[in-house]
Amino acid sequence: MQRYPAILRKAGWGLFTVGFVLVLNFFLFRVLPGDPARAGVRDPRLSPQAQEAIGIRFGLDRPVINCLESINPLRAGPCFTNPLDTQFFRYLANLSQGELGFSYQNSQPVAGLLKERLWNTVLLLGAGQVLAILLGVVLGMVAAWKAGTFIDHAALVASLLAWSLPTFWLGITLLFWGSDLGLPIGGKSTPGLDAASGWASWVDLARHLILPTLTQTIVFMAEYMLIMRSTLLEVLAQDYILTARAKGLSTFQILKDHALRNAALPLVTLVALNLGLTVAGAIQIETVFSWPGLGLATFEAVTRRDYPLLQGVFLLLALSVVCANVGAELLYAWLDPRVRDK
């Protein structure tokens, strides 16, 4: 029964972090230099009247948080009588209704623009992470069991080399190789097959996933392999493993029933944290392969200075990292009873 206060405490810290992220995410783009009404409009002929109309349209004519601040250059005249009629409180009210504002460039709700991008990123990261985890665990187990042999040395060198490669460089290299092999080198679907249904559309999607998924798999597989090899070597040196060997248990039984569960604890934490950080790290992969996900949306929003879209993307990325951290702590406590009540 004592584990429930620990779980609630971890969840409470997660909610506190989310609240801090919400406040930081709002003020981060309000302290940037320049006029937010002109940030997404690259027309030097924009008149002051048009600038003011844009500010009113996006709610920039209201004070940021109170009547004493002077951050917003568009606000003129007396203060608003209602203290809740400020950008900050309207931002919180809109968030409570699932609204993230309107994009400067597209004049569309940010939530709608990010919805499809989010699922594209989840699809890409899900495929890459599953392959990386499976291959990394298997290679790490083989390398640990064959420690000191040629197989172990070869796997160790290959993993260190793959882990040290810059993600964008590896993606560009695979892009050139993929073009020679006739694989799609950009986008999510082939022009003309967007409206295709059934087996043809799924095959086309799978072909476009090959190169970006392979890039992500190579980088994270190396990390998982190194962690699994290191922790499994420590576990295999324990006395209960020697006892299991003395009892005549097979290699598969020792790894499956005695070593793998304990060796997987650090890997579980790493995987859970990477799931959150990988969402932010997908910017490089999605930009190289023009994959229409959150990473490419972030790059496009930065180049166009689309602050509402950037604000929405950063909020999703921050929430993914926070949720992954809380999930890692809860999963670790479930796997290891020794830390369950801490």
C-alpha positions in Angstrom: 0.0 0.0 0.0 3.0 2.3 0.5 3.7 2.3 -3.2 0.7 4.5 -4.1 2.0 7.7 -2.3 5.2 7.2 -4.2 3.4 7.0 -7.5 1.3 10.0 -6.6 4.4 11.9 -5.7 6.0 11.2 -9.0 2.9 12.1 -10.9 2.6 15.3 -8.9 6.1 16.4 -9.8 5.3 15.6 -13.4 2.2 17.9 -13.3 4.3 20.6 -11.6 6.9 20.4 -14.4 4.1 20.6 -17.0 2.8 23.7 -15.4 6.2 25.3 -15.4 6.6 24.4 -19.1 3.3 26.0 -19.9 4.4 29.3 -18.4 7.9 29.2 -19.9 6.5 28.3 -23.3 4.3 31.3 -23.2 6.9 33.9 -22.2 9.7 32.4 -24.3 8.3 33.9 -27.5 7.1 37.2 -25.9 10.6 38.3 -24.8 12.1 37.9 -28.3 13.2 41.1 -30.0 11.1 42.5 -32.8 7.4 42.9 -33.5 5.5 39.6 -33.4 2.9 41.0 -35.8 5.6 41.4 -38.4 7.5 38.3 -37.5 5.7 36.0 -40.0 5.1 38.6 -42.7 8.1 39.4 -44.9 6.6 42.3 -46.7 8.6 45.5 -46.1 5.7 47.5 -47.5 3.5 46.5 -44.6 1.8 49.7 -43.4 1.3 50.5 -39.7 -2.5 50.1 -40.1 -2.0 46.6 -41.6 0.4 45.8 -38.8 -2.2 46.9 -36.2 -4.9 44.8 -37.9 -2.7 41.8 -37.8 -2.0 42.4 -34.1 -5.7 42.6 -33.3 -6.5 39.5 -35.4 -4.0 37.4 -33.4 -4.8 39.1 -30.0 -1.5 40.9 -29.8 -3.2 44.2 -29.0 -3.9 43.0 -25.4 -1.3 43.3 -22.7 0.8 40.2 -22.1 0.0 39.7 -18.4 -0.9 43.1 -16.7 -1.4 46.7 -17.5 2.1 47.8 -16.2 4.2 45.9 -18.7 5.3 47.4 -22.0 6.5 44.3 -23.9 3.8 44.6 -26.5 4.4 47.6 -28.8 0.9 47.3 -30.3 -0.9 48.1 -27.1 -2.0 51.7 -27.0 -4.6 53.6 -24.9 -5.9 52.7 -21.5 -5.4 49.3 -19.8 -8.1 46.7 -20.1 -10.6 46.7 -17.3 -10.8 43.0 -17.0 -7.5 41.5 -15.6 -8.3 38.2 -17.2 -8.5 39.7 -20.7 -4.7 39.4 -21.2 -2.7 37.3 -23.6 -1.5 35.0 -20.8 -4.9 34.2 -19.3 -6.4 33.8 -22.7 -3.5 31.5 -23.6 -4.3 29.3 -20.6 -8.1 29.4 -21.3 -7.5 28.3 -24.9 -5.2 25.5 -23.8 -7.9 24.2 -21.5 -10.1 23.9 -24.6 -7.4 22.3 -26.7 -6.6 25.4 -28.7 -3.0 26.4 -29.5 -3.6 29.6 -31.4 -3.4 30.3 -35.2 -0.5 30.0 -37.5 0.8 33.3 -38.9 1.7 31.7 -42.2 -1.4 29.5 -42.8 -4.0 31.4 -40.8 -5.2 28.0 -39.6 -5.5 26.5 -36.0 -2.1 25.3 -34.8 -3.7 22.2 -33.2 -5.1 21.1 -36.6 -1.7 21.6 -38.3 0.1 19.6 -35.7 -2.3 16.8 -35.5 -1.3 15.1 -38.7 2.4 16.0 -38.2 2.3 14.3 -34.8 1.1 11.0 -36.1 3.7 11.1 -38.9 6.4 11.6 -36.3 5.0 8.8 -34.1 4.9 6.5 -37.0 8.5 7.2 -37.9 9.9 7.1 -34.4 7.8 4.0 -33.5 9.3 2.0 -36.4 12.8 3.1 -35.7 12.7 2.6 -32.0 11.2 -0.9 -32.2 13.9 -2.0 -34.6 16.7 -0.3 -32.6 15.5 -1.9 -29.3 15.2 -5.4 -30.8 18.6 -5.3 -32.6 20.4 -3.5 -29.8 19.2 -6.0 -27.1 20.0 -9.1 -29.3 23.5 -7.8 -30.3 24.2 -6.7 -26.7 23.3 -10.1 -25.4 25.5 -11.9 -28.0 28.4 -9.6 -27.3 28.2 -10.0 -23.5 27.9 -13.8 -23.7 30.9 -13.9 -26.2 32.9 -11.3 -24.2 36.6 -11.2 -25.3 36.0 -13.0 -28.6 36.2 -11.6 -32.1 32.4 -11.3 -32.2 32.4 -9.1 -29.1 35.2 -6.9 -30.4 33.6 -6.5 -33.9 30.2 -5.6 -32.3 31.8 -3.1 -29.9 33.8 -1.3 -32.7 30.8 -1.2 -35.0 28.5 0.2 -32.2 31.0 2.9 -31.2 31.4 3.9 -34.8 27.7 4.1 -35.5 27.0 6.0 -32.2 29.6 8.6 -33.1 28.2 9.4 -36.5 26.3 12.7 -36.8 22.7 12.0 -37.5 22.3 14.4 -40.3 25.5 13.1 -42.0 24.3 9.5 -41.7 21.0 10.6 -43.2 22.5 12.3 -46.1 24.8 9.4 -46.8 21.9 6.9 -46.8 20.0 9.4 -49.0 22.6 9.1 -51.7 22.8 5.3 -51.4 19.0 5.0 -51.4 18.8 7.0 -54.6 21.2 4.6 -56.3 19.0 1.7 -55.1 15.8 3.4 -56.4 14.3 4.0 -53.0 12.3 7.2 -52.3 14.5 9.9 -50.9 11.9 12.3 -49.6 8.4 12.9 -48.5 5.8 10.4 -47.2 4.2 9.3 -50.5 4.8 9.3 -54.2 3.1 12.1 -56.1 0.1 10.7 -57.8 -0.4 8.0 -55.1 -1.7 10.3 -52.4 -5.3 9.2 -53.0 -4.4 5.5 -53.5 -6.1 3.1 -51.2 -5.4 -0.4 -50.1 -2.2 -2.4 -50.5 -0.5 0.1 -52.9 -0.6 3.0 -50.5 0.8 0.9 -47.6 3.6 -0.4 -49.8 4.4 3.2 -50.9 4.4 4.4 -47.3 6.7 1.5 -46.3 9.2 2.4 -49.0 9.3 6.0 -47.9 9.9 4.9 -44.3 13.0 2.7 -45.2 15.7 5.4 -45.2 14.6 7.6 -42.3 13.9 4.5 -40.2 17.2 3.0 -41.0 19.0 6.2 -40.0 17.3 6.3 -36.6 17.8 2.5 -36.1 21.5 2.6 -36.7 22.1 5.5 -34.2 20.0 4.2 -31.4 20.7 0.5 -31.9 24.4 1.3 -31.2 23.5 3.0 -27.9 21.2 0.2 -26.8 23.7 -2.4 -27.7 26.5 -0.8 -25.6 24.2 -0.4 -22.6 22.9 -3.9 -22.8 26.4 -5.4 -23.2 27.8 -3.4 -20.2 24.9 -4.2 -17.8 24.7 -7.8 -18.9 28.4 -8.3 -18.2 27.9 -7.1 -14.6 24.9 -9.4 -14.2 26.7 -12.4 -15.6 29.5 -12.0 -13.0 27.0 -12.4 -10.1 27.0 -15.5 -7.9 23.5 -16.6 -8.8 24.5 -16.8 -12.5 27.4 -19.1 -11.5 25.0 -21.2 -9.5 22.6 -21.5 -12.5 25.5 -22.6 -14.7 26.5 -25.2 -12.1 23.0 -26.6 -12.2 23.4 -27.3 -15.9 20.9 -24.7 -17.2 21.3 -23.9 -20.9 22.6 -20.5 -22.1 19.1 -19.5 -23.3 17.5 -20.4 -19.9 20.2 -18.4 -18.0 19.7 -15.3 -20.1 16.0 -15.5 -20.2 15.1 -16.5 -16.7 18.0 -15.0 -14.6 20.1 -12.3 -16.4 17.9 -10.5 -18.9 15.4 -9.0 -16.4 18.1 -7.5 -14.1 20.2 -6.3 -17.1 17.2 -4.7 -18.7 16.6 -2.2 -15.9 19.0 0.5 -17.1 18.0 -0.1 -20.7 14.3 0.4 -19.8 15.1 3.8 -18.3 17.2 4.8 -21.3 14.5 3.7 -23.8 11.8 5.6 -22.0 13.9 8.8 -21.9 14.9 8.4 -25.5 11.3 8.1 -26.6 10.8 11.7 -25.3 14.1 13.1 -26.5 13.8 11.4 -29.9 10.7 13.4 -30.7 12.9 16.6 -30.4 15.8 14.9 -32.1 13.7 14.0 -35.1 14.2 17.5 -36.5 17.4 16.4 -38.3 16.0 13.2 -39.8 12.8 14.7 -40.9 14.5 17.7 -42.4 17.0 15.6 -44.4 14.3 13.3 -45.8 11.5 15.9 -46.0 9.3 13.8 -43.7 6.2 15.7 -42.8 6.4 15.4 -39.0 7.0 17.7 -36.0 10.7 18.0 -36.8 10.1 19.4 -40.2 7.3 21.6 -38.9 9.8 23.0 -36.4 12.3 23.8 -39.1 9.8 25.4 -41.3 8.4 27.5 -38.4 11.9 28.7 -37.5 12.7 29.8 -41.0 9.3 31.6 -41.4 9.3 33.0 -37.8 5.9 31.4 -37.2 5.8 31.9 -33.4 2.4 30.3 -32.7 3.4 27.2 -34.6 6.7 27.1 -32.8 5.0 27.5 -29.5 2.7 24.6 -30.2 5.6 22.4 -31.3 7.7 23.2 -28.3 4.8 22.5 -26.0 4.3 19.0 -27.5 8.0 18.3 -27.4 8.3 19.4 -23.7 5.2 17.3 -22.8 6.7 14.2 -24.5 9.9 14.5 -22.5 8.1 15.1 -19.2 5.7 12.2 -19.8 8.6 9.9 -20.8 10.5 10.8 -17.6 7.5 10.1 -15.4 6.8 6.9 -17.3 10.4 5.8 -16.9 10.3 6.2 -13.1 7.0 4.3 -12.8 8.2 1.5 -15.1 11.5 1.2 -13.2 9.6 1.0 -9.9 7.4 -1.8 -11.3 10.3 -3.8 -12.6 12.5 -3.3 -9.5 10.6 -3.7 -6.2 13.7 -2.3 -4.3 13.0 1.2 -5.5 9.2 0.9 -5.6 8.7 2.7 -2.3 11.4 5.4 -2.6 
